[in-house]
Amino acid sequence: MAANSHPPADARLITELRQIVGAEAVTSRPTELKVYECDGWTIEKTAPDLLVRPRTTAEVSAVLKLLNRRKIAFVPRGAGTGLSGGCLPVNAPVMICTSRMNRVLAIDLANRRIEVESGVVNLHVTNAVKAQGYFYAPDPSSQAACTIGGNIAENSGGPHTLKYGVTTNHVLAVELVLPDGEVVELGSSVDEPCGYDLVGALVGAEGTAGIVTRATLRLMREPEAHRTLLAVFGDVEDATRAVSAIIAAGIIPGAMEMMDQMIIRAVEAAFHAGLPEDAGAVLIVELDGISVAMDEQAQRLSELLLEAGARTIRLARDENERAVLWKARKRAFGAVGRLAPNYATQDGVVPRTRLPDILREIVAISRRYQLRIGNVFHAGDGNIHPIVLYDERDPGEVRRAIDAGRDILRACVEMGGSLTGEHGIGVEKMAEMPLVFSPDDLMVMAELRRVFDPEERSNPNKVIPTPGACVEVAAPRRQAPL
């Protein structure tokens, strides 16, 4: 969808914002704002009227106090790598980007803690402690670009969260600026804090409670050893059955990722990782733990993979080969750009045992809408990422891509799954929320949101639809002008 045109922003507001954050940190030119018109959900696009890039919590607080006096809504933004339109400015003229708040503030290895500002890149957290033998577990495919604030907003996951858990399992405390500008501390640096889990309510709230400016994160000790295997299958059904067999045998790998033939071919053309292009599917399975147990576990894992129908199994011989396999997986989404002008990535979840069923349904949906759909996903926890290919220059294809995505989500719910594993609801899936939640459920969520944001000015018109309302996620987005 094309961005709507808006009247020029209020000159006095621009002046006041520049007095708070500096002239270089306020952007109002439409040509410059176009960069911020969407995140990774590119089907809908709307640029903000103003972009503000604060450097400190005090500046964020002052900006929100000013917007509160003016009753102006705002949308928080991190690195813009989200995949559900979470930072699309829907009736929120001002965008507040935290990417300049990028300092590592404190490292406490004795207690396995690190305190960072919200604009710190995910991978930089691990890089800050890697030499000492520690790492930060949540590892989205965009970890070289996405920031901690965005990870907290979306409760991001990644391949290794099968064993270690998603973002909410690794956030101990946050500093949050409420929509009226008040700064509050939620959570504690201790493992078992008292009282209500307000951090748990905030992680995954998609910026609807205010702006996180810093966070205390849990660090993990780097395992002594890894064994990373590439298992090649003739079809996706055998590959997905192998996933259930591995978990049923009591083996919990650090990661278990699947790519189908369409994705394999795109990745191989882009990165030459040695993936077999004639395979119907591959599984990348990584074990980690103490060194003395690795060879025995890898042998048992290989037996299970062969019993499930694996054609061949390749063990990464060294760290370089392991890195090549993970490069192939982590950059798979980028490689898809070779296949079509545009693509939309879905994020449904099904029970592991229903993976064969959902993949068969995705094939049927692909045929029904005459669109190619590739699959690369976190097989171990049933978090699928069907990639719907389309051309935005063809309105009919755009419409079919949206409808195909909705049918995939509906099928996930019907199979006992969920609408999202890590990408969030945003604007993309808001119309599907009633598939999972009753009107009463949605009203309770709205009440909880209003505890933090009584006037609903922080990332409005996201996540929670009005009960009983018909929400059309593909409708043009209109701003409330400044």
RAFEN-V882399 format. One record per residue. RES is the residue in one letter. OMEGA is omega as a letter, one per 30 degrees, with the letter a starting at -180 (none if undefined). NEAR is the number of other ideal C-beta (glycine too) atoms within 10 Angstrom. Layout:
RES:OMEGA:NEAR, RES:OMEGA:NEAR
This chain:
M:a:17, A:l:10, A:l:19, N:l:13, S:a:8, H:l:18, P:l:9, P:a:11, A:l:20, D:a:18, A:a:10, R:l:10, L:l:20, I:l:19, T:a:11, E:l:17, L:l:27, R:l:15, Q:a:12, I:a:18, V:a:20, G:a:13, A:a:10, E:a:8, A:l:18, V:a:23, T:a:19, S:a:20, R:a:8, P:a:15, T:l:8, E:a:11, L:a:20, K:l:12, V:a:11, Y:a:21, E:l:21, C:l:21, D:l:23, G:l:19, W:a:23, T:a:15, I:l:21, E:a:24, K:l:20, T:l:24, A:l:22, P:l:28, D:a:24, L:l:22, L:l:22, V:a:25, R:a:20, P:l:27, R:a:17, T:l:14, T:l:19, A:l:13, E:l:22, V:a:28, S:a:20, A:l:19, V:a:24, L:l:27, K:l:16, L:l:18, L:l:26, N:l:17, R:a:11, R:a:14, K:a:9, I:l:19, A:a:23, F:l:26, V:l:27, P:l:26, R:l:28, G:a:30, A:l:22, G:l:21, T:a:21, G:a:28, L:l:25, S:a:28, G:a:27, G:l:29, C:l:31, L:a:29, P:l:29, V:a:20, N:l:15, A:a:28, P:a:21, V:l:25, M:l:24, I:a:27, C:a:24, T:a:26, S:l:17, R:l:15, M:a:26, N:a:16, R:l:14, V:a:15, L:a:12, A:l:12, I:a:17, D:a:12, L:l:13, A:l:6, N:l:12, R:a:16, R:l:17, I:l:25, E:a:19, V:l:26, E:a:23, S:l:27, G:l:24, V:l:27, V:a:21, N:a:27, L:a:17, H:l:17, V:l:27, T:a:20, N:a:13, A:a:17, V:a:19, K:a:13, A:l:7, Q:l:12, G:l:13, Y:l:18, F:l:18, Y:a:26, A:a:22, P:a:29, D:l:21, P:l:25, S:l:25, S:a:24, Q:l:22, A:a:14, A:a:15, C:a:24, T:a:29, I:l:32, G:l:28, G:l:32, N:l:36, I:l:28, A:a:30, E:a:30, N:a:23, S:l:29, G:a:26, G:a:25, P:a:26, H:l:23, T:l:25, L:a:24, K:a:19, Y:l:20, G:a:15, V:a:24, T:a:27, T:l:19, N:a:14, H:l:22, V:a:24, L:a:21, A:l:20, V:l:24, E:a:20, L:l:26, V:a:27, L:a:19, P:l:23, D:l:17, G:l:17, E:l:13, V:a:15, V:l:12, E:l:12, L:l:23, G:a:21, S:l:14, S:l:14, V:a:11, D:a:9, E:l:5, P:l:15, C:l:6, G:a:7, Y:l:9, D:a:12, L:l:19, V:l:20, G:l:15, A:a:16, L:a:24, V:a:26, G:a:19, A:l:25, E:l:24, G:a:30, T:a:26, A:a:25, G:a:27, I:l:28, V:a:30, T:l:23, R:a:23, A:l:30, T:a:22, L:l:23, R:l:19, L:l:23, M:l:17, R:l:11, E:l:15, P:l:17, E:a:13, A:l:15, H:l:18, R:a:22, T:a:24, L:l:22, L:l:24, A:a:28, V:a:20, F:l:25, G:l:15, D:a:15, V:a:24, E:l:18, D:a:19, A:a:28, T:l:28, R:l:18, A:l:27, V:a:25, S:a:19, A:a:16, I:a:24, I:a:18, A:l:11, A:l:13, G:l:7, I:l:15, I:l:12, P:l:25, G:l:21, A:l:25, M:a:28, E:a:28, M:l:28, M:l:27, D:a:25, Q:l:20, M:a:17, I:l:26, I:a:25, R:l:20, A:a:23, V:a:26, E:l:16, A:a:12, A:a:17, F:l:16, H:a:10, A:a:17, G:l:12, L:a:23, P:a:17, E:l:11, D:a:10, A:l:22, G:l:17, A:l:24, V:l:30, L:l:26, I:a:23, V:a:29, E:l:23, L:l:24, D:a:19, G:a:15, I:a:10, S:a:10, V:a:9, A:a:13, M:a:17, D:l:13, E:l:9, Q:l:16, A:l:19, Q:l:10, R:l:15, L:l:24, S:l:17, E:l:13, L:l:17, L:l:25, L:l:14, E:a:12, A:l:20, G:l:16, A:a:22, R:l:16, T:l:13, I:l:17, R:l:16, L:l:14, A:a:19, R:a:9, D:a:7, E:l:10, N:l:8, E:l:16, R:a:18, A:l:13, V:l:17, L:a:21, W:l:20, K:l:14, A:a:26, R:a:22, K:a:19, R:a:16, A:a:23, F:l:21, G:a:14, A:a:21, V:l:21, G:l:12, R:a:11, L:a:16, A:l:18, P:a:12, N:l:18, Y:l:21, A:a:23, T:l:21, Q:a:27, D:l:27, G:l:28, V:l:24, V:l:25, P:a:15, R:a:19, T:l:16, R:l:21, L:l:25, P:a:18, D:a:16, I:l:25, L:l:23, R:l:14, E:l:20, I:l:24, V:l:14, A:l:11, I:l:21, S:l:18, R:a:10, R:a:12, Y:l:20, Q:l:10, L:l:21, R:l:14, I:l:24, G:a:27, N:l:24, V:a:27, F:l:29, H:a:23, A:a:30, G:l:25, D:l:22, G:a:26, N:a:24, I:l:24, H:l:23, P:a:27, I:a:23, V:a:27, L:a:19, Y:l:23, D:a:14, E:l:16, R:l:9, D:a:13, P:l:9, G:l:10, E:l:20, V:l:19, R:a:14, R:l:17, A:l:25, I:a:21, D:l:16, A:l:23, G:l:26, R:l:19, D:l:17, I:l:21, L:l:25, R:l:16, A:l:20, C:a:29, V:a:16, E:l:14, M:l:18, G:a:12, G:a:21, S:a:16, L:a:24, T:l:25, G:a:24, E:a:25, H:l:28, G:a:27, I:l:23, G:l:27, V:a:24, E:a:31, K:a:26, M:a:23, A:a:19, E:a:22, M:l:18, P:l:16, L:a:15, V:a:16, F:l:17, S:l:10, P:l:12, D:l:9, D:a:14, L:l:20, M:l:14, V:l:13, M:l:16, A:l:16, E:l:9, L:l:14, R:a:20, R:l:13, V:l:11, F:a:20, D:a:20, P:a:11, E:l:12, E:l:17, R:l:22, S:a:28, N:a:30, P:l:17, N:l:20, K:l:27, V:a:23, I:l:21, P:l:22, T:a:13, P:l:15, G:a:8, A:l:11, C:a:7, V:l:14, E:a:10, V:a:21, A:l:17, A:l:10, P:a:12, R:a:22, R:l:11, Q:l:20, A:a:15, P:l:13, L:none:20
